[in-house]
Amino acid sequence: MLVFSELLDRLIYTRSRNGKLTLIVQYLQLAPDPDRGWVLAALSGELEFPTVKISAVRKMVAERVDEQLYKLSRDFVGDTAETVALIWPEQDIASDTKPPTVDEVVSILMATSRAKAPSILAELMDRLDSNGRFALLKFATGAMRIGVSARLAKTAFAKAFDMEVEDVEEVWHALKPPYRELFDWAEGKSDKPDLSGIPFFRPFMLAHPLEERTVDLKDYAAEWKWDGIRIQLSHANGETRLYSRGGDDITAAFPEVATGFDRDGVVDGELLVRGEFQGGEAASFNALQQRLGRKKVSAKMMAEYPAFVRLYDILFEQEIDLREQSWMDRRNSLETFVPKLNDQFFDISTLLEAKDFDDLAQIRKGARSAAIEGVMLKRKDSPYIAGRKTGLWYKWKRDPLVADCVMMYAQRGSGKRSSFYSDYTFGCWTDDGELYPVGKAYSGFTDEELKMLDRFVRQNTIDRFGPVREVEKTLVFEVAFDSIHESKRHKSGLAMRFPRISRIRTDKPAEEADHVATLKAMVT
């Protein structure tokens, strides 16, 4: 655990991606099995201890530390694991007491019950120094937040053993931590893991933003960029699995879609929910969001938010790999494959007919459907290549909507932002002169602007609600967002899609910010 704690400490204080990559590579090359496999799983978000929740940490610390001291310290530090690691009473450790290994921690925590978790954690904490305690809590709760994505962890593995990251991803999601088969294959101790008959994940092909480019529609096909979530369906040996773009298995949240896909093959498409008032067409992302992240879904939920998949590519037909074929050939295969599926759950993305690029720009400009995010452009001769390859696929998002909103509340961020108020809730005016929250954003501003906003929050706080500060309603943000939808969960009745702060309007009086009615007129 001490070697892992050193890695974690250095990752936190290393800002560059390449620096983090080097640290993980060195760890994977030198650390023993199975510790390095468990750490790799933790870094990539693939490790979970069902009985160890943040509530267990709070209960544990309540038995050792004065409650008020803990609350004041937590509010100042901004991170539970760091606070507890630093405030934990030091114990007299016997000279023959060894700190636990990562594998020992995994074995102990996997075997503990929810009731015993606080005391088991405390026993482990007593065997570690402050850095070790911090690493233990981050590891046990899964709240890493150290600037390491799953993709970076996979890239580090590939780099550590001189492999292509696409080859690693090809087998990654079919294997379980601590990835012994993966390490043995990487180190030449065994052949590539045999995944035949398993509906496993294949890496997605991704698109570059079009930006200021234009393309010749003789070479590219155009279709709508649907505003759902990109998924892959894989069927083999009588079993279907649904995977998100990151490789997460989301089958449990959409069992009816999995049941409806009963043909051997692998397809790529957009998961959507049918709209109640759009004649069965796709509803907004807000409707789909009601079902995301669930481990179980009720019949009522499936009836209220009926899911379906709009397919736009095929990777395998039965066991035949089609990825080296051109997009046009794969499209022809998809058009013969889709009619054999249950049309309640599957259809095919329609291609857009445009005379030229300027004509396509006009079609895109006029699109404000709740489920359309923009246009996709796919080179007709492109194979299906994992990752983001220049010149093959482009995404051309529609122009964002904007509104002037007033900052209402602020909350501290996490990780390197834990000392700054960086998460802002903003609102618009009602006809009665009240401010109703319409969204929350924590991006779109520079580091210098963050410091300015943090000062504003601290100097203009009028009330506090736990970690949240209410501020004077005087600062206006220009907020950009992709779309806006009706929502019963918000007081304003609205929910923004991908809000971000595009400008800080210190020049604009708060009373001149937009009204809720203005935003309602933007609802698609």
C-alpha positions in Angstrom: 0.0 0.0 0.0 2.9 2.3 0.6 4.2 2.1 -3.0 0.7 2.9 -4.2 0.4 5.8 -1.8 3.7 7.2 -3.2 2.3 6.9 -6.7 -1.0 8.6 -5.8 0.8 11.4 -4.1 3.0 12.1 -7.1 0.0 11.8 -9.5 -1.8 14.5 -7.6 1.1 16.9 -7.8 1.9 16.2 -11.4 -0.3 18.3 -13.7 0.9 17.3 -17.2 -0.7 14.3 -18.9 2.7 12.9 -20.0 4.0 13.2 -16.5 1.1 11.2 -15.1 1.6 8.7 -17.9 5.3 8.2 -17.0 4.5 7.6 -13.4 1.9 5.0 -14.1 4.1 3.2 -16.6 6.9 3.0 -14.1 4.6 1.6 -11.4 3.1 -1.0 -13.7 6.6 -2.2 -14.8 7.9 -2.5 -11.2 5.0 -3.3 -8.9 4.3 -6.9 -8.0 1.2 -8.9 -8.9 -1.6 -8.8 -8.1 -1.2 -5.3 -6.5 -0.5 -3.6 -9.8 -3.7 -5.2 -11.3 -5.9 -3.9 -8.5 -4.3 -0.4 -8.8 -4.9 -0.4 -12.5 -8.5 -1.3 -11.9 -8.8 1.5 -9.3 -7.3 4.1 -11.6 -9.6 3.1 -14.5 -12.7 3.1 -12.3 -13.2 -0.7 -12.6 -12.9 -1.5 -8.9 -15.8 -1.3 -6.4 -16.3 -2.4 -2.8 -20.1 -2.6 -2.4 -20.1 -2.4 1.4 -17.6 0.4 1.8 -19.3 3.8 1.2 -18.4 7.3 2.2 -20.9 6.9 5.1 -18.6 4.2 6.6 -15.7 6.7 6.5 -17.8 9.3 8.3 -18.9 6.8 11.0 -15.3 5.6 11.4 -13.9 9.1 12.0 -16.8 10.0 14.3 -15.5 7.4 16.7 -12.0 8.8 16.8 -12.2 12.5 16.3 -14.3 15.4 17.8 -17.2 16.0 15.5 -16.9 19.8 15.4 -13.2 19.6 14.7 -13.8 17.2 11.8 -16.5 19.4 10.3 -14.4 22.5 10.5 -11.4 20.7 9.0 -13.5 19.1 6.2 -14.9 22.5 5.3 -11.4 24.0 5.1 -9.7 21.2 3.3 -12.5 20.4 0.9 -11.8 16.6 0.5 -13.0 13.9 2.9 -10.2 11.5 2.3 -7.5 14.1 2.8 -9.2 15.5 5.9 -9.5 12.1 7.6 -6.0 11.1 6.6 -4.5 14.2 8.3 -6.8 14.4 11.3 -6.6 10.6 12.2 -4.9 10.1 15.6 -1.5 8.5 15.2 -1.1 5.1 16.8 2.0 3.4 18.3 2.7 0.9 15.7 4.6 -2.2 16.8 8.0 -2.7 15.1 6.9 -6.0 13.6 3.6 -4.5 12.2 3.7 -4.2 8.4 1.5 -1.9 6.4 -1.1 -3.8 4.4 -0.5 -4.7 0.7 -3.0 -3.6 -1.9 -4.0 -7.2 -2.4 -4.5 -7.6 1.4 -6.7 -4.5 1.4 -8.8 -5.9 -1.4 -9.3 -9.2 0.2 -10.3 -7.7 3.6 -12.7 -5.1 2.1 -14.3 -7.6 -0.3 -15.1 -9.9 2.6 -16.4 -7.2 5.1 -20.1 -6.4 5.7 -21.5 -2.9 5.6 -21.9 -3.0 9.4 -18.3 -4.0 10.0 -16.8 -1.7 7.3 -16.1 1.3 9.7 -14.1 -0.8 12.2 -12.3 -2.8 9.5 -11.3 0.5 7.8 -10.1 1.9 11.2 -7.8 -1.2 11.8 -6.3 -0.7 8.3 -5.8 3.1 9.0 -3.9 2.4 12.2 -1.3 0.5 10.2 -0.5 3.4 7.9 1.0 6.8 7.8 -0.9 9.9 6.6 -0.1 9.3 2.9 -1.0 5.6 3.2 -4.3 6.5 5.0 -5.2 9.0 2.2 -4.4 6.3 -0.5 -6.5 3.7 1.4 -9.5 6.0 1.6 -9.3 7.0 -2.1 -8.9 3.3 -3.1 -11.7 2.0 -0.8 -14.3 4.6 -1.8 -13.4 4.8 -5.5 -13.3 8.6 -5.3 -9.9 9.0 -7.0 -10.3 12.4 -8.7 -6.6 12.7 -9.5 -6.8 13.6 -13.2 -6.4 10.1 -14.5 -9.0 8.9 -16.9 -9.7 5.3 -17.8 -8.2 6.0 -21.2 -5.0 7.3 -19.7 -4.7 4.2 -17.5 -5.1 2.0 -20.6 -2.6 4.1 -22.5 -0.1 3.7 -19.7 -0.6 -0.1 -19.7 0.0 -0.2 -23.5 3.1 2.0 -23.2 4.5 0.0 -20.3 4.6 -3.1 -22.4 5.1 -1.6 -25.9 1.6 -2.4 -27.1 -1.0 -0.6 -29.1 -3.7 0.9 -26.9 -6.4 -0.3 -29.3 -5.2 -3.9 -28.9 -5.4 -3.5 -25.1 -8.9 -2.1 -25.3 -9.9 -5.0 -27.5 -9.7 -7.4 -24.6 -9.8 -5.0 -21.6 -13.5 -5.1 -20.9 -13.9 -8.8 -21.2 -11.4 -9.4 -18.4 -11.7 -8.9 -14.6 -9.4 -7.3 -12.1 -6.6 -7.9 -11.3 -6.1 -8.7 -15.0 -3.6 -11.6 -14.6 -4.4 -12.8 -18.2 -3.7 -9.2 -19.5 -0.4 -8.9 -17.8 0.7 -12.4 -18.8 -0.1 -11.6 -22.4 1.7 -8.2 -22.3 4.8 -9.8 -20.8 4.9 -12.6 -23.4 4.0 -15.3 -20.8 0.9 -16.4 -22.7 -1.1 -15.9 -25.9 -3.7 -13.2 -26.3 -6.8 -14.1 -24.2 -9.3 -16.1 -26.1 -12.6 -14.2 -26.1 -14.5 -16.3 -28.7 -18.2 -16.8 -27.9 -18.1 -13.7 -25.5 -20.1 -10.6 -26.4 -17.2 -8.3 -25.5 -16.5 -4.6 -26.2 -14.7 -3.2 -29.2 -13.2 0.3 -29.2 -15.3 2.9 -30.9 -14.3 5.0 -33.9 -14.5 8.7 -33.0 -14.9 11.9 -34.9 -12.9 15.2 -35.0 -14.8 18.5 -34.7 -15.3 20.0 -38.2 -14.4 23.6 -37.0 -13.6 25.8 -40.0 -13.2 23.0 -42.5 -15.5 22.2 -45.4 -15.7 18.8 -47.2 -16.8 17.6 -50.6 -20.1 15.7 -50.3 -19.0 13.5 -53.1 -16.6 12.0 -50.7 -18.6 12.2 -47.5 -22.0 11.0 -46.3 -24.0 13.2 -43.9 -26.4 12.1 -41.2 -27.8 13.7 -38.0 -25.7 13.7 -34.9 -28.3 12.3 -32.4 -28.4 13.6 -28.9 -28.5 10.4 -26.9 -25.6 8.3 -25.8 -23.4 6.3 -28.1 -23.6 2.6 -27.5 -22.4 -0.7 -28.9 -24.5 -3.8 -28.9 -22.6 -7.1 -29.0 -24.4 -10.5 -29.3 -22.6 -13.9 -29.1 -23.5 -17.4 -27.9 -27.1 -16.4 -27.0 -26.1 -13.4 -24.9 -26.3 -9.6 -25.6 -24.4 -6.9 -23.9 -24.7 -3.1 -24.2 -21.6 -0.9 -23.8 -21.2 2.8 -23.4 -18.5 4.6 -25.4 -16.1 4.2 -22.4 -16.7 0.4 -22.3 -19.1 0.4 -19.3 -21.6 -2.4 -19.3 -25.1 -0.7 -19.2 -27.1 -3.8 -20.1 -29.0 -3.8 -16.8 -30.4 -0.4 -17.4 -31.9 -1.3 -20.8 -32.9 -5.0 -20.6 -35.6 -4.7 -23.2 -33.2 -3.4 -25.8 -30.7 -6.2 -25.0 -33.5 -8.8 -25.4 -34.5 -7.3 -28.7 -31.0 -7.7 -30.2 -30.9 -11.4 -30.9 -28.6 -11.7 -33.9 -24.9 -12.5 -33.8 -22.9 -9.4 -34.5 -21.7 -6.1 -33.2 -23.4 -2.8 -34.1 -22.9 0.9 -33.3 -25.6 3.4 -32.7 -27.3 6.0 -30.5 -29.4 5.1 -27.5 -32.5 7.3 -27.3 -36.0 7.5 -25.7 -39.1 7.8 -27.8 -40.9 11.1 -27.5 -44.5 11.1 -26.3 -45.5 14.0 -28.5 -43.2 13.4 -31.5 -45.1 10.5 -33.1 -42.6 8.0 -31.7 -39.5 10.1 -32.7 -36.7 10.7 -30.3 -37.3 12.7 -27.2 -34.7 15.0 -25.5 -31.7 13.8 -23.7 -33.4 14.8 -20.5 -35.9 11.9 -21.0 -33.0 9.4 -21.6 -31.3 10.7 -18.4 -34.1 9.3 -16.3 -32.9 5.8 -17.1 -29.1 6.2 -17.1 -27.0 4.8 -14.3 -29.6 2.4 -13.0 -28.7 -1.1 -12.0 -32.3 -2.2 -12.1 -35.2 -0.7 -14.1 -38.9 -1.3 -13.4 -41.6 -2.1 -16.0 -43.1 1.3 -15.2 -39.9 3.1 -16.0 -39.5 1.2 -19.3 -43.1 2.1 -20.2 -42.7 5.8 -19.4 -39.3 6.1 -21.1 -39.3 3.5 -23.9 -35.7 3.2 -25.1 -34.6 2.4 -28.7 -31.4 2.5 -30.7 -30.8 4.3 -33.9 -28.1 2.3 -35.6 -25.5 3.8 -38.0 -22.7 1.3 -38.3 -22.0 -2.5 -38.1 -18.6 -3.9 -37.0 -19.3 -7.7 -37.1 -22.0 -9.7 -38.9 -22.0 -13.0 -37.1 -18.3 -13.7 -36.8 -17.3 -11.8 -39.9 -15.2 -8.7 -39.1 -16.4 -5.8 -41.3 -14.2 -3.1 -39.8 -11.7 -3.1 -42.7 -14.5 -2.6 -45.2 -15.4 0.9 -46.4 -18.1 2.9 -44.7 -20.3 2.5 -47.8 -20.0 -1.3 -47.8 -20.7 -1.4 -44.1 -23.7 0.8 -44.6 -25.1 -1.6 -47.2 -24.6 -4.5 -44.7 -26.3 -2.5 -42.0 -29.3 -1.8 -44.3 -29.8 -5.6 -44.8 -29.1 -6.4 -41.1 -31.5 -3.9 -39.4 -34.8 -5.1 -41.0 -34.2 -8.5 -39.3 -34.2 -6.8 -35.9 -37.3 -5.9 -33.7 -38.4 -2.5 -35.1 -39.8 -1.6 -31.6 -36.2 -1.2 -30.5 -34.1 -0.6 -33.6 -34.1 1.6 -36.7 -31.5 3.1 -38.9 -30.1 6.6 -39.0 -31.3 8.4 -42.2 -28.8 9.9 -44.5 -29.2 13.6 -45.3 -29.7 14.7 -48.9 -27.9 17.9 -49.7 -26.9 19.4 -53.1 -23.6 20.7 -51.7 -21.9 21.8 -48.5 -23.7 25.1 -48.4 -27.0 23.4 -48.7 -26.1 21.1 -45.9 -25.2 24.1 -43.8 -28.7 25.5 -44.3 -30.2 22.1 -43.3 -28.1 22.0 -40.2 -28.9 25.6 -39.3 -32.6 24.9 -39.3 -32.4 21.8 -37.1 -33.6 22.4 -33.5 -35.2 19.0 -32.8 -34.9 17.9 -29.2 -32.8 14.9 -30.3 -30.5 16.5 -32.9 -27.1 17.8 -31.7 -25.7 18.5 -35.2 -24.4 16.7 -38.2 -22.0 13.8 -38.7 -19.8 13.6 -41.8 -18.3 10.3 -42.7 -15.9 9.6 -45.5 -17.5 7.0 -47.7 -14.3 4.9 -48.1 -13.3 5.0 -44.4 -12.8 1.7 -42.5 -13.9 1.5 -38.9 -10.7 2.4 -37.1 -10.6 2.6 -33.3 -9.9 6.1 -31.9 -10.0 9.5 -33.6 -8.3 9.5 -37.0 -8.0 12.8 -38.9 -10.0 13.2 -42.1 -12.3 10.2 -41.8 -15.2 11.3 -39.6 -16.2 14.8 -38.5 -18.8 16.1 -36.1 -20.4 19.4 -36.9 -22.4 20.5 -33.9 -25.1 23.1 -34.3 -24.3 26.5 -32.9 -24.9 26.7 -29.1 -27.7 28.7 -27.6 -26.8 31.5 -25.1 -28.5 33.3 -22.3 -27.5 35.9 -19.7 -27.9 34.4 -16.2 -27.2 35.6 -12.7 -25.0 33.7 -10.2 -27.0 32.5 -7.3 -25.0 29.9 -5.4 -21.4 28.5 -5.4 -19.8 25.4 -4.2 -16.2 24.3 -3.9 -14.8 22.0 -6.6 -12.8 18.8 -6.1 -9.2 17.8 -6.7 -7.0 20.8 -7.5 -10.0 23.0 -7.3 -11.0 21.9 -3.8 -9.8 25.3 -2.4 -11.8 27.3 -4.9 -15.5 28.0 -5.3 -15.7 26.8 -8.8 -19.2 25.3 -9.2 -21.8 27.9 -9.9 -25.6 27.7 -10.0 -27.2 30.5 -12.0 -30.7 31.7 -12.6 -33.0 33.8 -14.7 -35.8 36.2 -13.8 -39.5 35.3 -13.6 -42.2 37.8 -14.5 -42.7 38.4 -10.8 -39.1 39.6 -10.4 -37.8 36.4 -8.8 -34.7 34.5 -9.7 -35.2 30.8 -10.5 -32.2 28.5 -11.0 -31.9 27.3 -14.6 -28.5 25.5 -14.6 -25.1 24.8 -13.0 -21.7 25.0 -14.6 -18.1 24.6 -13.6 -16.2 25.1 -16.9 -15.6 27.8 -19.6 -13.4 30.1 -17.6 -9.6 30.6 -17.3 -7.5 30.1 -14.1 -7.4 33.8 -13.6 -11.1 34.1 -14.0 -11.5 31.3 -11.5 -9.5 33.3 -8.9 -11.7 36.4 -9.6 -14.9 34.4 -9.2 -13.7 32.8 -6.0 -12.9 36.2 -4.5 -16.4 37.4 -5.6 -18.0 34.4 -3.8 -16.1 34.9 -0.6 -16.7 38.7 -0.5 -20.4 38.5 -1.5 -21.7 35.6 0.6 -25.1 36.3 2.2 -25.9 32.8 3.5 -24.5 29.3 3.8 -26.2 25.9 3.4 -23.6 23.3 4.3 -20.9 23.4 1.6 -23.0 25.8 -0.5 -22.8 29.6 -0.4 -25.6 31.9 -1.5 -24.2 35.1 -3.0 -25.4 38.6 -3.8 -27.3 38.5 -7.1 -25.1 41.0 -8.9 -22.8 39.0 -11.3 -24.0 38.0 -14.7 -22.7 35.1 -16.8 -23.3 34.6 -20.5 -24.0 30.9 -20.5 -23.7 28.7 -23.6 -25.7 25.5 -23.9 -26.5 22.9 -26.6 -30.2 22.7 -26.0 -32.8 23.2 -23.3 -35.7 21.0 -22.3 -38.7 20.9 -20.0 -38.0 19.3 -16.6 -40.3 18.6 -13.7 -37.3 18.2 -11.4 -36.3 21.9 -11.5 -38.2 24.8 -10.1 -37.9 26.8 -13.3 -39.3 23.8 -15.2 -36.2 23.8 -17.5 -33.0 21.8 -17.8 -30.0 22.9 -19.9 -27.9 20.4 -21.9 -24.1 21.0 -21.5 -24.1 24.5 -19.9 -20.8 26.3 -19.7 -19.8 29.8 -19.0 -18.8 31.6 -22.2 -18.3 35.1 -20.7 -18.4 36.9 -17.4 -20.5 39.9 -18.0 -19.2 42.4 -15.4 -20.5 45.1 -17.7 -24.1 44.0 -17.5 -26.5 44.8 -14.6 -28.1 41.8 -13.0 -31.6 43.2 -13.7 -30.9 43.0 -17.4 -30.3 39.3 -17.4 -32.7 37.0 -19.3 -36.1 35.8 -18.2 -37.3 32.2 -17.7 -39.9 32.9 -20.4 -37.0 33.6 -22.9 -35.5 30.3 -22.2 -38.8 28.5 -22.5 -39.1 29.8 -26.0 -35.9 28.0 -26.8 -37.3 24.6 -25.8 -37.3 22.1 -28.6 
